[in-house]
Amino acid sequence: MNDLLRNFTAFIFVAVFLLGGCSAQLAGSDDDSQAIRYGIASMPQNLDPRFATDASSERINQLLYARLVNFNEALLPVPGIADWQQTDDFNYIFRLKPERLPFTNGVPVTANDVVATYRFVLDRKSLSPHRQSLSMIESVQRVDDETIKFSLKQPDPLFPAYLQLGIMPASTASDKKPDEKPDENVRHGSGEFELISKKQNRLTIQRRSDKQIVIFDLVKDPTVRVLKLINGEIDLLQNDLSPEMVAYLRQTEGIRSLQRRGHNFSYIGFNLNDRYTGDKRIRKALAHAINRAEIIQYVFQGAASRAESVLPDSHWAGHDQLQAYPFNPDKARKILSDLGYGPENPLQLTYKTSTDPFRIKLATVIQHQLKAVGIEMVIKSYDWGTFFGDIKAGNFQMYSLSWVGINTPDIFNYVFHSESLPPEGANRGRYESSQVDSLLATAKKSSSLEQQKSYYRQIQEIVHSDLPYIPLWYEDQIAFTAEDIQGYRLSANGNYLSLNDIQRSKSH
């Protein structure tokens, strides 16, 4: 056991001992002893699927709202609440399944609701961040109560995979006002769970099949999350833990451990309109200055794998031949020296991250590595809401985030198309490439997935060369549960869908 783990273990022991007699002070106020409590690092920012973009919101919205299309393990589209038929290159007919759940107010989900949800997002006035990813849609029409017709501007063999919006009641989805109060219009969903309440630090949902309550408790500090799990105040936590905490929990009696390889993509993003980070030469120097292998080995203790693109190699549209930017501090120094930077005149950059201790630790390691080549990186950490707001607004030089829940190569359209600027997309760095824009358009017109794959591989090559971000790694999915929690499984993208099956053992 290394010193850091030993110290952490000692701290945990003391903390648990001190907290043993005062658990009521840390425990939540909910009286339902059968509720399953999930400790999370950040609260969802928006429970309206028309506007949600952060990972926490997307994961919870999957529980609250049904979708027309889901994905299998190979990340290919499969029916959600609707089957579909392609009638010709430009038209698709979707038929709602008879066994679909109604909205939580008992009103059936009909074609009107599907049409209203998609028409809202397609309306430029809505300012939905998902509009750009659905730009291939010419029209959405109701055929009858059970049937919807989608007509496309151009053929796209992957079209069903883009229909990922959670279906909302037509009465809500038709509201053309921007989403200024995101939690007021989401009471009636169509998913496996119903929203019960949302407070500043707590979100309560109820499984519709058996009334099982699941409570998401905001616990920002990972050490406190660990303590709450050990102390029985939460039943489940997932990710956002240091390797030392992971190691300790694996040795803790009464705690179950789960782990699998993940494909959530971590990266360093740049403001390309900035004088310094907009210079490709500087971004290249940064890429050569960061020792990703060392971070994966020593910081993650192997619980991550190196990444070169948003899509993992295993994805059908992935690219396994991208040449990595090798760790080469001498090359980084040479680039910076040619630009006039050196020990007497270091390049100064600002890096934004959240207040999560592990994310700050990662930033500190990167800061140290960059300092070795003559870059003075200032770390600024903010609470999640402020941090994410700054990123969407383009208020940064450098930042680090992860893309989660990526199923389709349309991520390239959403993130790298020149017109996908927030709030209508996620091109937060303001990347512009006429080549990428053209290839994206061509890929959409392709008649087969093999053709699309070829174009998406070209896009990945261009993006990898242009370096609008530095690809870092894919983090493993890691979770811990109380011993009496059964049925929880990890997905590669870290979604919460297995909450549909989770149970507390009857012996509890």
C-alpha positions as CSV (number, residue, x, y, z in Angstrom):
1,M,0.0,0.0,0.0
2,N,1.5,3.3,-1.0
3,D,1.7,6.3,1.3
4,L,-1.2,8.1,-0.3
5,L,-3.5,5.2,0.1
6,R,-2.3,4.5,3.6
7,N,-3.1,8.1,4.6
8,F,-6.4,8.0,2.9
9,T,-7.3,4.8,4.7
10,A,-6.3,6.3,8.0
11,F,-8.5,9.3,7.3
12,I,-11.5,7.2,6.4
13,F,-11.1,5.1,9.5
14,V,-11.1,8.2,11.7
15,A,-13.9,9.8,9.8
16,V,-16.2,6.8,10.0
17,F,-15.4,6.4,13.7
18,L,-16.3,10.0,14.4
19,L,-19.4,9.9,12.3
20,G,-20.7,6.6,13.6
21,G,-22.7,8.2,16.4
22,C,-24.0,11.1,14.4
23,S,-25.2,9.6,11.1
24,A,-28.5,11.4,11.5
25,Q,-26.8,14.7,11.0
26,L,-25.4,13.6,7.6
27,A,-28.2,11.4,6.5
28,G,-31.0,12.8,4.2
29,S,-34.4,13.7,5.6
30,D,-36.3,11.3,3.4
31,D,-38.3,8.8,5.6
32,D,-38.7,6.1,3.0
33,S,-36.3,3.4,4.2
34,Q,-36.7,1.4,1.0
35,A,-35.6,4.3,-1.2
36,I,-32.4,3.6,-3.2
37,R,-30.0,6.5,-2.7
38,Y,-27.6,7.5,-5.5
39,G,-24.7,9.8,-4.6
40,I,-23.8,12.1,-7.5
41,A,-21.1,14.7,-8.0
42,S,-23.2,17.2,-10.0
43,M,-26.9,17.8,-10.3
44,P,-28.6,17.8,-13.7
45,Q,-28.7,21.3,-15.2
46,N,-31.9,20.8,-17.3
47,L,-34.5,18.1,-17.2
48,D,-36.1,19.3,-20.5
49,P,-34.8,16.9,-23.2
50,R,-35.2,19.7,-25.8
51,F,-32.4,21.7,-24.2
52,A,-30.3,19.4,-22.0
53,T,-26.7,18.9,-22.9
54,D,-24.8,18.0,-19.8
55,A,-24.1,14.4,-18.9
56,S,-26.1,14.3,-15.7
57,S,-29.2,15.7,-17.4
58,E,-28.9,13.3,-20.3
59,R,-28.5,10.3,-18.1
60,I,-31.5,11.1,-15.9
61,N,-33.7,12.2,-18.9
62,Q,-33.2,8.8,-20.4
63,L,-35.1,7.5,-17.3
64,L,-37.8,10.1,-17.5
65,Y,-38.6,10.2,-21.2
66,A,-39.1,7.4,-23.8
67,R,-37.3,7.7,-27.1
68,L,-38.3,6.5,-30.6
69,V,-34.9,4.7,-31.0
70,N,-32.4,3.1,-28.7
71,F,-29.1,1.4,-29.3
72,N,-27.7,-2.1,-29.0
73,E,-24.3,-3.1,-27.7
74,A,-22.8,-2.5,-31.1
75,L,-24.1,1.1,-31.0
76,L,-26.5,0.5,-33.9
77,P,-30.1,1.7,-33.7
78,V,-32.9,-0.5,-32.5
79,P,-36.5,0.2,-31.8
80,G,-37.4,2.2,-28.7
81,I,-41.1,2.9,-28.4
82,A,-41.5,2.7,-32.2
83,D,-40.7,0.4,-35.1
84,W,-39.8,1.9,-38.4
85,Q,-39.8,1.3,-42.1
86,Q,-37.8,3.1,-44.8
87,T,-40.3,3.6,-47.7
88,D,-37.7,5.2,-50.0
89,D,-34.4,7.1,-49.8
90,F,-36.1,10.2,-48.3
91,N,-38.9,8.9,-46.2
92,Y,-39.4,6.9,-43.0
93,I,-42.5,5.7,-41.3
94,F,-42.4,5.2,-37.6
95,R,-45.2,3.3,-35.8
96,L,-45.6,3.5,-32.1
97,K,-45.6,0.2,-30.2
98,P,-48.8,-0.8,-28.5
99,E,-47.0,-1.7,-25.3
100,R,-45.5,1.8,-24.8
101,L,-46.1,3.6,-21.5
102,P,-48.4,6.6,-21.3
103,F,-47.3,9.9,-19.9
104,T,-47.2,10.0,-16.1
105,N,-50.5,11.8,-16.1
106,G,-52.1,8.8,-17.8
107,V,-52.5,10.4,-21.2
108,P,-51.3,8.1,-24.1
109,V,-48.2,9.0,-26.1
110,T,-49.4,9.7,-29.6
111,A,-48.0,10.8,-32.9
112,N,-49.0,14.4,-32.0
113,D,-46.6,14.3,-29.1
114,V,-43.7,13.0,-31.3
115,V,-44.4,15.6,-34.0
116,A,-44.6,18.5,-31.5
117,T,-41.4,17.4,-29.8
118,Y,-39.4,17.3,-33.0
119,R,-41.0,20.3,-34.6
120,F,-40.1,22.4,-31.6
121,V,-36.4,21.4,-31.9
122,L,-36.3,22.0,-35.6
123,D,-37.7,25.5,-35.2
124,R,-34.8,27.9,-35.3
125,K,-36.5,30.2,-32.8
126,S,-36.4,27.5,-30.2
127,L,-32.6,27.8,-29.8
128,S,-32.4,24.1,-29.0
129,P,-28.8,22.8,-29.0
130,H,-30.1,19.6,-30.8
131,R,-31.4,21.4,-33.9
132,Q,-28.2,21.1,-35.9
133,S,-28.0,17.3,-35.4
134,L,-31.5,17.0,-36.9
135,S,-30.9,19.4,-39.8
136,M,-31.4,16.6,-42.3
137,I,-35.1,16.5,-41.5
138,E,-37.3,18.3,-44.1
139,S,-40.6,17.6,-42.3
140,V,-42.3,15.6,-39.5
141,Q,-46.0,14.7,-40.1
142,R,-48.7,12.9,-38.3
143,V,-50.2,10.1,-40.4
144,D,-52.5,8.8,-37.7
145,D,-52.5,8.5,-33.9
146,E,-49.9,5.7,-34.0
147,T,-47.9,6.7,-37.1
148,I,-45.3,9.4,-37.9
149,K,-43.7,10.2,-41.2
150,F,-40.2,11.8,-41.4
151,S,-39.1,13.2,-44.7
152,L,-35.5,14.0,-45.3
153,K,-33.6,16.7,-47.3
154,Q,-31.2,14.1,-48.4
155,P,-30.8,10.3,-47.9
156,D,-29.1,9.1,-44.7
157,P,-28.8,5.4,-44.0
158,L,-28.2,6.1,-40.3
159,F,-31.2,8.5,-39.9
160,P,-33.1,6.5,-37.2
161,A,-30.1,6.7,-34.9
162,Y,-30.5,10.5,-34.7
163,L,-34.0,10.3,-33.2
164,Q,-32.9,10.5,-29.6
165,L,-35.1,13.2,-28.2
166,G,-37.2,12.3,-25.2
167,I,-40.8,12.5,-26.2
168,M,-42.8,15.3,-24.3
169,P,-46.5,16.0,-24.2
170,A,-47.6,18.1,-27.2
171,S,-49.1,20.7,-24.9
172,T,-45.6,21.3,-23.5
173,A,-43.5,20.7,-26.5
174,S,-45.5,23.2,-28.6
175,D,-44.5,26.0,-26.3
176,K,-42.4,28.3,-28.4
177,K,-40.9,30.2,-25.5
178,P,-37.2,29.6,-24.8
179,D,-36.6,27.3,-21.9
180,E,-36.1,29.9,-19.1
181,K,-37.5,27.7,-16.3
182,P,-36.3,24.2,-17.2
183,D,-37.8,22.4,-14.3
184,E,-41.4,23.7,-14.6
185,N,-42.3,21.9,-17.8
186,V,-41.0,18.4,-17.1
187,R,-43.5,17.0,-14.7
188,H,-45.1,14.5,-17.2
189,G,-42.6,12.2,-18.8
190,S,-43.0,9.1,-20.9
191,G,-40.2,6.9,-19.5
192,E,-39.8,4.2,-17.0
193,F,-39.5,6.7,-14.1
194,E,-41.6,9.6,-12.9
195,L,-40.1,12.8,-11.5
196,I,-41.3,13.3,-7.9
197,S,-39.3,16.4,-6.9
198,K,-36.2,18.3,-7.7
199,K,-34.5,20.5,-5.1
200,Q,-31.2,22.2,-5.0
201,N,-29.3,19.2,-3.7
202,R,-31.8,16.3,-4.2
203,L,-33.7,14.8,-7.1
204,T,-36.3,12.1,-6.4
205,I,-37.8,9.8,-9.1
206,Q,-40.1,6.8,-8.8
207,R,-40.1,3.7,-11.0
208,R,-43.5,3.4,-12.5
209,S,-43.6,-0.4,-12.6
210,D,-43.3,-1.0,-8.9
211,K,-43.1,2.5,-7.2
212,Q,-39.5,2.0,-6.3
213,I,-38.1,5.4,-5.2
214,V,-34.6,6.4,-6.3
215,I,-33.1,9.5,-4.7
216,F,-30.1,11.3,-6.3
217,D,-28.3,13.2,-3.6
218,L,-25.7,15.8,-4.5
219,V,-22.5,15.1,-2.7
220,K,-19.8,17.2,-4.4
221,D,-16.9,16.0,-2.2
222,P,-15.9,12.5,-3.3
223,T,-14.5,11.7,0.2
224,V,-17.9,12.5,1.7
225,R,-19.6,10.3,-0.9
226,V,-17.3,7.5,0.1
227,L,-18.1,8.1,3.8
228,K,-21.8,8.2,3.1
229,L,-21.7,4.8,1.3
230,I,-19.7,3.2,4.1
231,N,-22.0,4.7,6.7
232,G,-25.2,3.5,4.9
233,E,-26.4,6.9,3.9
234,I,-26.2,6.3,0.2
235,D,-26.5,3.0,-1.6
236,L,-24.7,3.6,-4.8
237,L,-22.1,5.8,-6.4
238,Q,-20.4,5.8,-9.8
239,N,-17.2,7.3,-11.1
240,D,-15.7,10.6,-10.0
241,L,-13.4,8.9,-7.5
242,S,-9.7,9.0,-7.1
243,P,-7.8,5.7,-7.5
244,E,-7.0,5.7,-3.8
245,M,-10.7,5.8,-3.0
246,V,-11.4,3.1,-5.4
247,A,-8.7,0.9,-3.9
248,Y,-10.0,1.5,-0.4
249,L,-13.6,0.7,-1.3
250,R,-12.6,-2.5,-2.9
251,Q,-11.1,-3.6,0.5
252,T,-14.2,-2.5,2.4
253,E,-16.5,-5.2,3.8
254,G,-20.1,-4.9,2.8
255,I,-19.4,-2.9,-0.4
256,R,-19.8,-4.4,-3.9
257,S,-17.4,-3.3,-6.7
258,L,-18.2,-3.0,-10.5
259,Q,-15.8,-2.0,-13.3
260,R,-15.8,-2.2,-17.1
261,R,-14.0,-0.5,-19.9
262,G,-15.7,2.7,-20.9
263,H,-15.8,4.9,-24.0
264,N,-16.5,8.3,-22.4
265,F,-14.0,10.6,-24.1
266,S,-11.9,13.0,-22.1
267,Y,-10.2,15.9,-23.8
268,I,-8.7,19.4,-23.4
269,G,-10.7,22.0,-25.3
270,F,-9.4,25.3,-26.7
271,N,-10.9,28.6,-27.5
272,L,-9.8,29.0,-31.2
273,N,-10.6,32.7,-31.2
274,D,-8.0,33.3,-28.5
275,R,-4.7,34.8,-29.5
276,Y,-2.7,32.0,-28.0
277,T,-4.9,28.8,-28.0
278,G,-6.1,29.7,-31.5
279,D,-2.5,29.1,-32.7
280,K,-2.2,25.5,-33.9
281,R,1.6,25.6,-33.2
282,I,0.9,26.3,-29.5
283,R,-1.7,23.5,-29.4
284,K,0.7,21.1,-30.9
285,A,3.3,22.0,-28.3
286,L,0.8,21.3,-25.6
287,A,0.0,18.0,-27.1
288,H,3.6,16.9,-27.1
289,A,4.1,18.2,-23.6
290,I,1.4,16.1,-21.9
291,N,2.5,12.6,-20.9
292,R,-0.8,10.7,-21.2
293,A,0.7,7.3,-20.6
294,E,2.1,8.5,-17.2
295,I,-1.2,10.0,-16.1
296,I,-3.1,6.8,-17.1
297,Q,-0.6,4.6,-15.2
298,Y,0.0,6.6,-12.1
299,V,-3.1,8.9,-11.6
300,F,-5.7,6.5,-13.0
301,Q,-3.8,3.4,-11.9
302,G,-4.6,1.9,-15.3
303,A,-8.4,2.5,-15.1
304,A,-8.4,4.4,-18.5
305,S,-7.2,3.8,-22.0
306,R,-5.5,6.2,-24.4
307,A,-7.8,8.1,-26.9
308,E,-7.1,9.7,-30.3
309,S,-10.7,10.5,-31.3
310,V,-14.1,11.1,-29.9
311,L,-15.2,7.6,-31.1
312,P,-13.4,4.6,-29.7
313,D,-11.7,2.2,-32.2
314,S,-14.5,-0.4,-31.4
315,H,-17.2,1.9,-32.8
316,W,-18.3,1.0,-36.3
317,A,-17.2,4.5,-37.5
318,G,-14.1,4.7,-35.4
319,H,-10.6,5.2,-36.7
320,D,-7.8,2.9,-35.4
321,Q,-5.0,4.4,-37.6
322,L,-4.7,7.9,-36.2
323,Q,-1.1,8.7,-35.4
324,A,-0.7,9.9,-31.8
325,Y,1.0,13.0,-30.7
326,P,3.9,11.3,-28.7
327,F,5.1,12.7,-25.5
328,N,8.1,14.7,-26.6
329,P,9.0,17.6,-24.3
330,D,12.0,18.6,-26.4
331,K,9.8,19.0,-29.5
332,A,7.4,21.1,-27.4
333,R,10.2,23.3,-26.2
334,K,11.5,23.8,-29.8
335,I,8.0,24.9,-31.0
336,L,7.7,27.3,-28.1
337,S,11.2,28.6,-28.6
338,D,10.5,29.3,-32.3
339,L,7.5,31.4,-31.1
340,G,9.7,33.4,-28.7
341,Y,8.8,31.6,-25.5
342,G,11.3,30.2,-23.0
343,P,12.5,30.1,-19.4
344,E,12.8,33.9,-19.3
345,N,9.5,34.5,-21.2
346,P,7.1,31.6,-20.3
347,L,3.8,31.2,-22.2
348,Q,1.0,31.9,-19.8
349,L,-2.4,30.1,-20.2
350,T,-5.5,29.7,-18.1
351,Y,-7.1,26.3,-17.6
352,K,-10.7,26.0,-16.3
353,T,-12.1,22.9,-14.5
354,S,-14.7,22.0,-11.9
355,T,-14.2,22.0,-8.2
356,D,-14.1,18.2,-8.1
357,P,-10.9,17.2,-6.3
358,F,-9.9,14.5,-8.8
359,R,-10.4,16.9,-11.7
360,I,-8.2,19.5,-9.9
361,K,-5.6,16.8,-9.3
362,L,-5.6,16.0,-13.0
363,A,-5.2,19.7,-13.8
364,T,-2.3,20.0,-11.3
365,V,-0.5,17.0,-13.0
366,I,-1.0,18.6,-16.4
367,Q,0.1,22.0,-15.0
368,H,3.4,20.3,-13.8
369,Q,4.0,18.6,-17.1
370,L,3.5,21.9,-19.0
371,K,5.7,23.8,-16.7
372,A,8.6,21.5,-17.6
373,V,8.5,22.8,-21.2
374,G,8.0,26.5,-20.3
375,I,4.3,26.9,-20.0
376,E,2.8,28.6,-16.9
377,M,-0.7,27.2,-16.7
378,V,-3.1,28.9,-14.2
379,I,-5.8,26.6,-12.9
380,K,-9.2,28.1,-12.2
381,S,-11.8,25.9,-10.7
382,Y,-15.5,26.7,-10.3
383,D,-18.7,24.9,-9.2
384,W,-20.2,22.8,-11.9
385,G,-22.9,25.3,-13.0
386,T,-20.6,28.2,-13.3
387,F,-17.9,26.2,-15.0
388,F,-20.2,24.6,-17.6
389,G,-21.9,28.0,-18.2
390,D,-18.5,29.5,-19.0
391,I,-17.6,26.7,-21.4
392,K,-20.9,27.1,-23.3
393,A,-20.4,30.8,-23.5
394,G,-16.9,30.5,-24.9
395,N,-15.4,32.1,-21.8
396,F,-12.1,30.2,-21.6
397,Q,-8.7,29.6,-23.1
398,M,-8.4,25.9,-22.1
399,Y,-10.7,23.5,-20.3
400,S,-11.2,19.8,-19.8
401,L,-14.4,17.8,-20.1
402,S,-15.7,14.4,-21.2
403,W,-18.2,13.5,-23.8
404,V,-20.5,10.8,-22.5
405,G,-23.3,8.8,-24.1
406,I,-21.9,9.0,-27.7
407,N,-23.7,6.6,-29.9
408,T,-23.5,8.0,-33.4
409,P,-20.8,9.7,-35.5
410,D,-23.2,12.7,-35.7
411,I,-21.1,13.9,-32.7
412,F,-18.8,15.4,-35.4
413,N,-21.6,17.5,-36.8
414,Y,-22.7,18.5,-33.3
415,V,-19.2,19.5,-32.1
416,F,-17.2,20.4,-35.2
417,H,-19.5,21.9,-37.8
418,S,-18.9,25.6,-38.2
419,E,-22.7,26.3,-37.7
420,S,-23.0,24.2,-34.5
421,L,-22.2,27.1,-32.2
422,P,-23.9,27.2,-28.8
423,P,-26.8,27.3,-28.0
424,E,-27.7,25.4,-31.2
425,G,-24.7,23.0,-31.0
426,A,-21.6,22.2,-29.0
427,N,-18.8,23.7,-31.1
428,R,-17.7,25.6,-28.0
429,G,-14.2,26.2,-29.3
430,R,-15.5,27.9,-32.4
431,Y,-13.7,25.5,-34.8
432,E,-14.1,26.2,-38.5
433,S,-13.1,23.9,-41.3
434,S,-14.6,24.1,-44.8
435,Q,-13.3,20.6,-45.4
436,V,-15.0,19.2,-42.4
437,D,-18.3,21.0,-43.2
438,S,-18.2,19.6,-46.7
439,L,-17.4,16.0,-45.6
440,L,-20.1,16.1,-43.0
441,A,-22.6,17.1,-45.7
442,T,-21.3,14.3,-48.0
443,A,-21.5,11.7,-45.3
444,K,-25.1,12.6,-44.7
445,K,-25.8,11.9,-48.4
446,S,-24.1,8.6,-48.5
447,S,-26.1,5.6,-49.4
448,S,-24.5,3.1,-47.0
449,L,-22.9,2.9,-43.6
450,E,-19.6,1.8,-45.3
451,Q,-19.5,5.0,-47.3
452,Q,-20.3,7.0,-44.3
453,K,-17.5,5.3,-42.4
454,S,-15.0,6.4,-45.0
455,Y,-16.1,10.0,-44.8
456,Y,-16.1,10.0,-41.0
457,R,-12.6,8.5,-41.0
458,Q,-11.5,11.5,-43.2
459,I,-13.1,13.9,-40.8
460,Q,-11.3,12.3,-37.8
461,E,-8.0,12.7,-39.7
462,I,-8.6,16.4,-40.3
463,V,-9.7,17.1,-36.8
464,H,-6.8,15.1,-35.4
465,S,-4.4,17.3,-37.5
466,D,-6.1,20.6,-36.7
467,L,-6.1,19.9,-32.9
468,P,-9.2,21.9,-31.9
469,Y,-8.9,19.7,-28.8
470,I,-6.2,17.4,-27.4
471,P,-7.6,13.8,-27.1
472,L,-6.7,12.4,-23.7
473,W,-8.3,9.0,-22.7
474,Y,-11.4,6.9,-22.3
475,E,-12.1,6.5,-18.6
476,D,-13.2,3.1,-17.2
477,Q,-16.7,2.9,-15.6
478,I,-16.5,2.2,-11.9
479,A,-19.3,1.9,-9.4
480,F,-19.8,0.7,-5.8
481,T,-23.0,-0.3,-4.2
482,A,-24.2,-1.4,-0.8
483,E,-24.3,-5.2,-0.3
484,D,-28.1,-5.4,-0.5
485,I,-28.3,-3.6,-3.8
486,Q,-28.9,-6.0,-6.7
487,G,-29.3,-5.7,-10.5
488,Y,-27.1,-2.7,-11.1
489,R,-24.9,-3.0,-14.2
490,L,-22.4,-0.7,-15.8
491,S,-22.7,0.4,-19.4
492,A,-19.7,1.5,-21.5
493,N,-21.0,5.1,-21.6
494,G,-22.0,5.3,-17.9
495,N,-25.7,5.7,-18.4
496,Y,-28.2,5.0,-15.5
497,L,-30.5,2.6,-17.5
498,S,-29.9,-0.3,-15.2
499,L,-31.9,1.6,-12.6
500,N,-34.8,0.2,-14.5
501,D,-33.9,-3.2,-12.9
502,I,-32.2,-2.3,-9.7
503,Q,-33.6,-3.8,-6.5
504,R,-32.9,-3.9,-2.8
505,S,-32.7,-7.4,-1.5
506,K,-35.7,-8.6,0.6
507,S,-33.4,-9.3,3.5
508,H,-32.9,-5.6,4.0
